[in-house]
Amino acid sequence: MFRGVTQINLDAKGRIAFPSRYRERLAALCDGNLIVTVDRDHCLLVYPLPEWEDIERKLVRLPSLNPTARRLQRLLIGHATECQLDANGRILLPGPLRAFAGLDKRTVLIGQGNKFELWDEETWNCRRDEWLAEGTDAEELPDDLQSLSL
């Protein structure tokens, strides 16, 4: 499980270094083979390869004549890029993916259980504040979340 929020600097070559607390787990889980793709919220999703392969199988099985499903396939599979952790625990993020997410120097890596989200720090702070301000009404929660106790 990946969890937590970590500020990370993008270096001049477009690389990020994963925090050391994740490196051993990533080595064991996927031998450092990661997939980076886009998300509709204009951040990047970073999956260990086995986790991505599960997602990809599900995406490929979606009905190709459904416009929403086809759009998701094009975005997620089309932008999926293989990245390998180097000896220093870094990955090189391709320029088009960095541009999509607006990544420049200061980024935020968010653990999301089976994957990570990578955000521009300023964008993340703004979105986080928006989400916190929205709050959550119990009536808006799906039935399966109504019984969740935090």
TORSE-930209 format. One record per residue: residue number from 1; residue in three letters; x, y, z of N, C-alpha, C, O, CB in turn. Coordinates in steps of 0.2 Angstrom, whole numbers, plus 5000, padded with zeros to 4 digits. Each point is the difference from the previous one (the first is absolute). Glycine has a CB too. Example, Ala and Ser with C-alpha at 12.3 -4.5 7.8 and 13.67 -1.06 7.14 Angstrom:
<atoms>
ATOM seq type neast nnorth nup caeast canorth caup ceast cnorth cup oeast onorth oup cbeast cbnorth cbup
ATOM 1 ALA 5066 4972 5039 4996 5006 5000 5004 5006 5000 5005 4999 5003 4986 4995 5003;
ATOM 2 SER 5007 5011 4990 5004 5006 5001 4996 5005 5003 5003 5006 5001 5003 4991 4989;
</atoms>
This chain:
<atoms>
ATOM seq type neast nnorth nup caeast canorth caup ceast cnorth cup oeast onorth oup cbeast cbnorth cbup
ATOM 1 MET 5004 4994 5000 4996 5006 5000 5004 5006 5000 5005 5001 5004 4986 4993 5002;
ATOM 2 PHE 5008 5011 4990 5003 5006 4999 4995 5006 5003 4995 5000 4998 5012 4996 4992;
ATOM 3 ARG 4996 5007 5015 4996 5006 5003 5004 5005 5002 5007 5000 5001 4985 4992 5004;
ATOM 4 GLY 5005 5014 4996 5004 5006 5002 5001 5005 4995 4999 4998 4994 5006 4995 5014;
ATOM 5 VAL 4997 5013 4994 5001 5006 4995 5007 5002 5001 5002 5001 5006 4986 5003 4995;
ATOM 6 THR 5016 4996 4993 5007 5002 5001 5002 5005 4994 4998 4999 4995 5004 4989 5009;
ATOM 7 GLN 5001 5017 4999 5002 5005 4995 5007 4998 4997 5004 4998 5003 4990 5011 5003;
ATOM 8 ILE 5006 4991 4987 5006 4998 4996 5002 5005 4995 4995 5003 4997 5001 4985 5005;
ATOM 9 ASN 5010 5013 4997 5002 5005 4995 5002 4996 4994 5003 4995 5000 5001 5013 5008;
ATOM 10 LEU 4993 4995 4986 5002 4997 4993 5007 5003 4999 5000 5006 5000 4987 4993 4996;
ATOM 11 ASP 5017 4997 5001 5007 5003 4999 5000 5003 4993 4995 4999 4996 5010 4993 5011;
ATOM 12 ALA 5000 5011 4991 5001 5003 4993 4999 4995 4994 4998 5003 4995 5010 5006 5011;
ATOM 13 LYS 4993 4985 4995 4999 4995 4995 4993 4997 5000 4998 4996 4995 5014 5002 5006;
ATOM 14 GLY 4984 5004 5004 4993 4998 5000 4999 4993 5004 4996 4996 4999 5003 5009 4990;
ATOM 15 ARG 5006 4994 5016 4999 4994 5004 4998 5002 5007 5001 5005 5002 5008 4990 4991;
ATOM 16 ILE 4987 5000 5010 4998 5000 5007 5003 4994 5003 5001 4995 4997 4989 5011 5001;
ATOM 17 ALA 5012 4995 5008 5003 4995 5005 4995 4998 5004 4997 5004 5004 5014 5000 4995;
ATOM 18 PHE 4987 4989 5001 4995 4998 5005 5003 5000 5007 5006 4998 5001 4989 4995 4990;
ATOM 19 PRO 5001 5008 5014 5002 5000 5007 5003 4993 5001 4997 4995 4998 4995 5014 5006;
ATOM 20 SER 5013 4991 5000 5003 4993 5002 4995 4995 5003 5001 4994 4999 5010 5012 5003;
ATOM 21 ARG 4984 4997 5002 4995 4995 5003 4996 4996 4995 4997 4995 5002 5003 5013 5007;
ATOM 22 TYR 5000 4994 4985 4996 4997 4994 5005 4995 4996 4997 4995 4997 4995 5014 5003;
ATOM 23 ARG 5014 4992 5000 5004 4997 4995 5001 4993 5001 5000 4996 4995 5006 5014 5005;
ATOM 24 GLU 4994 4987 5006 5001 4993 5002 4993 4997 4997 5001 4994 4997 5007 5008 5013;
ATOM 25 ARG 4987 5001 4992 4993 4997 4998 5000 5000 4992 4997 4995 4998 4998 5009 5013;
ATOM 26 LEU 5007 5001 4986 4999 5000 4993 5005 4995 4997 4998 4997 4995 4999 5015 5005;
ATOM 27 ALA 5009 4987 5003 5005 4995 4997 4997 4993 5001 5000 4996 4995 5009 5011 5008;
ATOM 28 ALA 4987 4992 5002 4998 4993 5001 4993 4999 4996 4999 4994 4998 5006 5006 5014;
ATOM 29 LEU 4991 5005 4988 4994 4999 4996 5001 5000 4992 4996 4996 4997 4998 5010 5013;
ATOM 30 CYS 5010 4998 4988 5000 5001 4992 5008 5001 4998 5000 5001 4994 4988 5004 5006;
ATOM 31 ASP 5016 4993 5004 5007 5001 4998 5002 5007 4997 5004 5001 4996 4996 4987 5002;
ATOM 32 GLY 4996 5017 5005 5001 5007 4998 4997 5002 4993 5002 5005 4997 5009 4994 5009;
ATOM 33 ASN 4985 4996 4991 4997 5002 4994 4993 5003 5001 4996 4997 5003 5010 4993 4992;
ATOM 34 LEU 4994 5016 5003 4994 5004 5001 4996 5002 4994 5004 5001 4995 5002 5003 5016;
ATOM 35 ILE 4988 4998 4989 4996 5003 4995 4998 5007 5002 4997 5000 5005 4999 4988 4990;
ATOM 36 VAL 5005 5017 5001 4998 5006 5001 4995 5002 4995 5001 4999 4994 5009 5005 5012;
ATOM 37 THR 4984 4999 4996 4995 5002 4995 4996 5006 5003 5001 5002 5005 4998 4986 4991;
ATOM 38 VAL 4996 5015 5000 4997 5006 5002 4994 4998 5004 4997 4994 4999 5007 5012 4990;
ATOM 39 ASP 4993 4999 5014 4994 4999 5004 4995 5006 4998 5003 5006 4998 5003 4988 5011;
ATOM 40 ARG 4988 5005 4991 4995 5006 4998 5001 5006 5004 4998 5006 4998 4994 4985 4998;
ATOM 41 ASP 5011 5008 5010 5001 5006 5005 5006 5004 4998 5002 5004 5004 4992 4990 5005;
ATOM 42 HIS 5009 5005 4986 5007 5003 4997 5005 4999 5005 5004 5004 5002 4990 5004 4993;
ATOM 43 CYS 5007 4986 5008 5006 4997 5003 5002 4994 4997 4997 4998 4995 4999 5007 5016;
ATOM 44 LEU 5009 4992 4991 5003 4994 4997 4998 4994 5005 5001 5001 5006 5008 5005 4987;
ATOM 45 LEU 4990 4988 5004 4999 4994 5004 5006 4996 4999 5002 4999 4994 4985 5001 5005;
ATOM 46 VAL 5016 4997 5006 5006 4996 5000 4998 4993 5003 4999 5000 5006 5009 5010 4995;
ATOM 47 TYR 4992 4985 4995 4999 4993 5002 5006 4996 5000 5004 5000 4995 4984 5002 5001;
ATOM 48 PRO 5012 4993 5009 5005 4995 4999 4997 4996 4994 4994 4999 4999 5010 5000 5014;
ATOM 49 LEU 5001 4998 4983 4998 4996 4994 4994 4995 5001 4995 5000 4996 5017 5002 5000;
ATOM 50 PRO 4988 4994 5009 4995 4995 5001 4993 5003 5001 4995 4998 4998 5014 4994 5007;
ATOM 51 GLU 4991 5013 4999 4994 5004 5002 4997 5003 4993 4994 5000 4999 5010 5002 5013;
ATOM 52 TRP 5001 5001 4984 4997 5003 4994 4998 4994 4995 4995 5002 4997 5013 5007 5004;
ATOM 53 GLU 4995 4986 4999 4998 4994 4995 4992 4998 5002 4997 4999 4995 5015 4997 5004;
ATOM 54 ASP 4987 5004 5007 4993 4999 5002 4995 5005 4998 4995 4999 4997 5009 4995 5013;
ATOM 55 ILE 4998 5012 4991 4996 5006 4997 4999 5000 4993 4995 5000 4997 5009 5007 5012;
ATOM 56 GLU 5002 4992 4987 5000 4999 4993 4995 4995 4997 4997 5001 4995 5015 5004 5005;
ATOM 57 ARG 4988 4989 5003 4996 4995 4998 4993 5002 5001 4996 4998 4995 5012 4993 5008;
ATOM 58 LYS 4990 5012 5002 4993 5002 5001 4998 5006 4995 4995 5000 4997 5006 4997 5015;
ATOM 59 LEU 5004 5007 4986 4999 5006 4995 4999 4997 4993 4995 5002 4997 5011 5006 5010;
ATOM 60 VAL 4998 4987 4992 4999 4997 4993 4994 4996 4999 4997 5000 4994 5015 4999 5006;
ATOM 61 ARG 4985 4999 5005 4993 4996 5000 4994 5005 4999 4995 4997 4999 5011 4993 5008;
ATOM 62 LEU 4995 5016 4994 4995 5005 5000 4997 5000 4993 5004 4999 4995 5000 5008 5014;
ATOM 63 PRO 4989 4994 4990 4998 5000 4993 5002 5006 4996 5000 5006 5002 4990 4989 5002;
ATOM 64 SER 5014 5004 4991 5003 5005 4996 4995 5004 4996 5002 5006 4998 5007 4987 5000;
ATOM 65 LEU 4985 5006 5002 4995 5004 4997 4996 5005 5004 4997 5004 4999 5001 4987 4993;
ATOM 66 ASN 5004 5008 5015 4998 5005 5005 5005 5006 5000 5005 4999 5001 4989 4991 5006;
ATOM 67 PRO 5003 5016 4991 5005 5005 5000 5004 5002 5006 5005 5002 5000 4987 5003 4992;
ATOM 68 THR 5004 4994 5014 5004 5001 5006 5005 4995 5002 5006 5002 5002 4984 5003 5002;
ATOM 69 ALA 5009 4989 4994 5005 4995 5001 5006 5001 4995 5005 4999 5002 4986 4993 5002;
ATOM 70 ARG 5007 5009 4990 5005 5001 4995 5005 5006 5002 5006 5000 4999 4986 4996 4992;
ATOM 71 ARG 5005 5010 5012 5004 5005 5002 5005 4998 5005 5005 5002 5000 4985 5006 4997;
ATOM 72 LEU 5007 4989 5008 5004 4997 5006 5006 4996 4997 5006 5001 5002 4984 4999 5006;
ATOM 73 GLN 5009 4995 4987 5005 4996 4997 5005 5004 4997 5006 4999 5001 4986 4992 4997;
ATOM 74 ARG 5006 5014 4998 5005 5004 4997 5004 5004 5004 5006 5001 4999 4986 5000 4992;
ATOM 75 LEU 5005 5002 5014 5004 5004 5005 5005 4996 5004 5006 5001 5001 4984 5007 5000;
ATOM 76 LEU 5007 4987 5003 5004 4996 5004 5005 4996 4997 5006 5000 5002 4984 5000 5006;
ATOM 77 ILE 5008 4996 4987 5004 4995 4997 5005 5004 4995 5006 4998 5000 4985 4992 5001;
ATOM 78 GLY 5006 5015 4996 5004 5003 4995 5006 5004 5003 5005 5001 4997 4984 5000 4996;
ATOM 79 HIS 5010 5002 5013 5005 5003 5003 5005 4996 5005 5005 5002 5002 4987 5008 4997;
ATOM 80 ALA 5006 4984 5002 5003 4995 5004 5008 5000 4998 5001 4998 4994 4988 4995 5009;
ATOM 81 THR 5015 5008 5001 5007 5000 4998 5004 4996 5006 4999 5001 5006 5000 5010 4988;
ATOM 82 GLU 5005 4984 5003 5004 4996 5005 5006 5004 5002 5004 5004 4996 4993 4986 4998;
ATOM 83 CYS 5004 5010 5013 5006 5003 5003 5003 4996 5005 4997 4995 5003 4998 5016 4996;
ATOM 84 GLN 5012 4989 5001 5004 4995 5004 5003 5004 5006 5004 5005 4998 4998 4987 4992;
ATOM 85 LEU 4998 5006 5016 5003 5003 5005 5008 4999 4999 5002 4994 4999 4988 5005 5009;
ATOM 86 ASP 5014 5006 4992 5007 5000 5000 5003 4998 5006 4996 4999 5005 5004 5009 4986;
ATOM 87 ALA 5007 4991 5010 5003 4998 5006 4999 5005 5006 5001 4998 5005 5008 4996 4987;
ATOM 88 ASN 4989 5012 5006 4999 5005 5005 4993 5001 5002 4998 5005 5003 5012 5001 4993;
ATOM 89 GLY 4985 4990 5001 4993 5000 5002 4997 5005 4996 4994 5003 5002 5008 4993 5009;
ATOM 90 ARG 5000 5006 4983 4997 5006 4996 4997 4997 4994 5002 4994 4997 5006 5014 5007;
ATOM 91 ILE 4987 4995 4993 4997 4999 4994 5000 5006 4996 5000 5006 5002 4993 4985 5002;
ATOM 92 LEU 5008 5008 4989 5000 5006 4995 4993 5001 4998 4997 4995 4997 5015 5003 5000;
ATOM 93 LEU 4985 5007 5004 4993 5002 4997 5001 5003 4994 5003 5005 4999 4992 4996 5012;
ATOM 94 PRO 5001 4996 4984 5001 5002 4993 4997 5007 5000 4995 5002 5003 5004 4987 4992;
ATOM 95 GLY 5003 5016 5000 4998 5007 5000 4993 5000 4999 4997 5005 5003 5014 4998 4992;
ATOM 96 PRO 4986 4994 5000 4992 5000 4999 4996 4999 5006 4995 5003 5002 5007 4994 4987;
ATOM 97 LEU 5000 4998 5015 4997 4999 5007 5001 5006 5005 4995 5002 5003 5006 4985 4995;
ATOM 98 ARG 5005 5015 5002 5001 5006 5004 4996 5006 4998 4997 5003 5005 5015 4993 4997;
ATOM 99 ALA 4988 5005 4992 4996 5006 4997 4992 4999 5002 4997 5005 5002 5012 4997 4989;
ATOM 100 PHE 4989 4992 5008 4993 4999 5001 4998 5001 5008 4995 5004 5001 5005 4987 4990;
ATOM 101 ALA 5004 5007 5013 4999 5001 5007 5002 5007 5003 5000 5002 5006 5001 4986 4996;
ATOM 102 GLY 5003 5016 4994 5002 5007 5002 5006 4999 5004 5001 5004 5005 4988 5001 4993;
ATOM 103 LEU 5015 4990 5002 5005 4999 5005 5006 5004 4998 5003 4999 4994 4993 4989 5008;
ATOM 104 ASP 5007 5015 5002 5006 5005 4999 5005 4998 5005 5005 4996 4998 4988 5013 4998;
ATOM 105 LYS 5007 4993 5010 5005 4999 5005 4998 4996 5006 5002 4995 5002 5004 5015 4994;
ATOM 106 ARG 4989 4993 5007 4997 4998 5006 4994 4995 4999 4995 5003 4997 5009 5007 5009;
ATOM 107 THR 4997 4984 4996 4994 4995 4999 4998 4997 5007 5004 5001 5005 5000 4997 4983;
ATOM 108 VAL 4990 4999 5012 4998 4996 5005 4998 4993 4998 4996 4999 4996 5000 5012 5010;
ATOM 109 LEU 5007 4984 4998 4998 4993 4999 4995 4998 5005 5002 5000 5006 5010 4998 4989;
ATOM 110 ILE 4983 4999 5003 4994 4998 5004 4999 4993 5000 4999 4997 4995 4996 5014 5004;
ATOM 111 GLY 5007 4985 5006 4998 4993 5000 4993 4999 5000 4996 5003 5004 5014 4995 5003;
ATOM 112 GLN 4988 4997 4989 4992 4999 4999 4999 4992 5001 4996 4998 4996 5003 5012 4997;
ATOM 113 GLY 5005 4987 5011 4999 4993 5001 5004 4996 4995 5005 4998 5002 4983 5004 5002;
ATOM 114 ASN 5009 4996 4990 5003 4996 4995 5004 5004 4995 5003 4998 4996 4988 4994 5006;
ATOM 115 LYS 5009 5015 4999 5003 5004 4995 5002 5007 5003 4999 5001 5006 4995 4994 4985;
ATOM 116 PHE 5009 5009 5005 5001 5007 5002 4997 5005 4996 4999 4999 4994 5012 4997 5011;
ATOM 117 GLU 4988 5010 4997 4998 5006 4996 5006 5005 5001 5003 5000 5005 4984 4998 4996;
ATOM 118 LEU 5015 5005 4993 5005 5005 5000 4997 5006 4997 4998 5001 4995 5011 4990 5003;
ATOM 119 TRP 4991 5014 5007 4997 5007 4998 5005 5005 5000 5006 5000 5004 4984 4996 5002;
ATOM 120 ASP 5009 5010 4991 5004 5006 5001 4998 5002 5007 4994 5000 5002 5006 5003 4985;
ATOM 121 GLU 5004 4999 5017 4999 5002 5007 4995 5006 5000 4995 4999 5005 5016 4997 4998;
ATOM 122 GLU 4989 5009 4993 4995 5005 5001 4993 4998 4998 4995 5001 5003 5014 5007 4995;
ATOM 123 THR 4991 4988 4997 4993 4997 4998 4997 4996 5005 4995 5000 5002 5009 5000 4986;
ATOM 124 TRP 5001 4995 5015 4997 4996 5005 4998 5004 5006 4994 4998 5003 5014 4993 4994;
ATOM 125 ASN 4995 5014 5005 4998 5004 5006 4993 5003 4999 4996 5000 5004 5016 5002 4999;
ATOM 126 CYS 4988 5001 4991 4993 5003 4998 4994 4995 5000 4995 5001 5003 5012 5008 4990;
ATOM 127 ARG 4995 4985 5004 4994 4995 4999 4999 4997 5007 4994 4999 5002 5010 4999 4986;
ATOM 128 ARG 5001 5001 5016 4999 4997 5007 4995 5005 5004 4996 4998 5003 5015 4996 4996;
ATOM 129 ASP 4991 5013 5000 4996 5005 5004 4993 5000 4998 4995 5001 5004 5015 5005 4998;
ATOM 130 GLU 4989 4993 4991 4993 5000 4997 4996 4994 5003 4994 5001 5002 5010 5005 4988;
ATOM 131 TRP 4999 4988 5010 4997 4994 5002 4998 5001 5008 4995 4997 5002 5011 4996 4989;
ATOM 132 LEU 4999 5009 5013 4998 5001 5007 4995 5005 5001 4996 4999 5004 5016 4998 4998;
ATOM 133 ALA 4987 5008 4994 4995 5005 5001 4993 4998 4998 4995 5002 5002 5014 5007 4995;
ATOM 134 GLU 4991 4986 4998 4994 4997 4997 4996 4996 5006 4994 5000 5000 5011 5000 4988;
ATOM 135 GLY 4999 4997 5016 4997 4996 5005 4997 4994 4997 5000 4999 4994 4998 5011 5014;
ATOM 136 THR 4999 4986 4996 4996 4994 4998 4994 4999 5004 5000 5000 5006 5010 4995 4990;
ATOM 137 ASP 4984 5005 5000 4994 4999 5004 4998 4993 4999 5001 4996 4995 4995 5015 5002;
ATOM 138 ALA 5002 4986 5009 4998 4993 5000 4996 4998 4994 5000 4994 4998 5002 5006 5015;
ATOM 139 GLU 4993 5004 4986 4995 4998 4994 5003 4999 4994 4998 4997 4995 4994 5010 5011;
ATOM 140 GLU 5014 4996 4992 5004 5000 4994 5004 4994 4999 5002 4998 4995 4998 5014 5005;
ATOM 141 LEU 5001 4984 5006 5004 4994 5000 4997 4994 4997 4994 4999 5001 5012 5006 5009;
ATOM 142 PRO 4997 4992 4986 4997 4993 4997 4999 4996 5006 5003 5000 5005 5003 5001 4984;
ATOM 143 ASP 4989 4994 5010 4998 4996 5005 5006 4996 5004 5000 4999 5006 4989 5000 4988;
ATOM 144 ASP 5016 4999 5001 5005 4996 5003 5005 5004 5005 5004 4997 5003 4995 4996 4987;
ATOM 145 LEU 5001 5014 5009 5004 5004 5004 4996 5002 5006 5003 5003 5005 5003 5001 4985;
ATOM 146 GLN 4987 4996 5010 4996 5002 5006 5002 4997 5007 5000 5003 5005 4991 4999 4987;
ATOM 147 SER 5011 4992 5007 5002 4996 5007 5007 5001 5002 5002 4997 5005 4989 4995 4992;
ATOM 148 LEU 5013 5011 4999 5007 5001 5001 5001 5004 5006 4997 5006 5001 5006 4993 4987;
ATOM 149 SER 5001 4999 5017 5001 5004 5006 5008 5002 5000 5004 4995 4999 4987 4999 5007;
ATOM 150 LEU 5010 5012 4995 5007 5002 5000 5002 5002 5007 5006 5002 5001 4993 5002 4987;
</atoms>
